[in-house]
Amino acid sequence: MVTLDQVFKPEHPKWLRDATFFVTRHGSHAYSTNIAGSDEDIKGICIPPPEYFTGFLHRFEQAEGKDPDTVIYDIRKFFQLAADCNPNIIEVLHTDESDWLTGPCNRNGTWEALYNNRNKFLSKKAKHTFSGYAMAQLKRINLHYRWLKNPPKEPPTRKELGLPERSLIPADQMNAAEADIRKRMDEWDVDWQQVNRAERIVMQDRLAKMLSELKFAQDTTWIGAARLLGYDDNFILLLQKEREFKGKCADWNSYQEWGKSRNPQRAELERKYGYDSKHGAHLVRLYRMGEEILTTGKVIVKRPDAEELISIRHGAW
């Protein structure tokens, strides 16, 4: 098991270790879904020195480290994320005691007070945060699957989209038009902060369902905003193609970066099973944990279904 001496690094602020009142293992080791070669993930919470709470000269949100992968949060940022029912943060409050690393400040009772009130951070937001994180895993699976089955062979060209070699729209005019359209679309957004939290969740869910059923895509919204601003259809079509080309370039660059930084173990999973089964196991775990929170009020980090989740990672599904 990782020790505190391995967690705190020379490059961290000198005060960090003494200010950190809780450190725990996180990720697969905390879920009991770790396999041979699984990395250790560590998360912690600290209370920075007084000068970080007064004035603007000192700022701190979190400290990070490698070997093991570590994030130590300022207690204010931690509270903010916990109140939003962020899955990674909610889990920290509910890790099994066997995964805790004793922090130097534990003696002052800070962790005990936080731990005893951990359930007060739970809310119906879990429906959206846990399912949102799960869907993010699915998006990665689908993106990598597309790249695996139909890998881009060369960078996109302007010609294939029917665009001239050089843009007919000056860069400053294009940026101004896109900014105007974005501003108009922002005006249609609801200021959710002004809505009661419980009502906000219901409204967002209903709005998302309505837009989905109407097939009201973002591009349709974008075209509508552009027309309302008085841009003619020829200009809108040209601007759309320029945006499409920019998107294809971004996809090509992401594919190149993925190829360079691809984890060999994950690459082997994708080669063997046809998709990233580790992402698949995370997806199932997140949905189940979200449902457990909503139906039982409990955050079960040490997974009773660990064996099944490991089997999913090994291609069972």
Secondary structure, DSSP 8 states (H G I E B T S, - for coil): ---HHHHS-TTS-TTHHHHEEEEEEETHHHHT---TT---EEEEEE---GGGTSSSS---SEEEETTTEEEEEEHHHHHHHHHTT-HHHHHHTT--GGGEE--TTGGGSHHHHHHHTGGGG--TTHHHHHHHHHHHHHHHHHHHHHHHHS---S---SGGGT--SS-SS-HHHHHHHHHHHHHHHHHTS--GGGS-HHHHHHHHHHHHHHHHHTT--HHHHHHHHHHHTT--HHHHHHHHHHHHHHHHHHHHHHHHHHHHH--HHHHHHHHHHSS-HHHHHHHHHHHHHHHHHHHHS----S-TTHHHHHHHHTT--
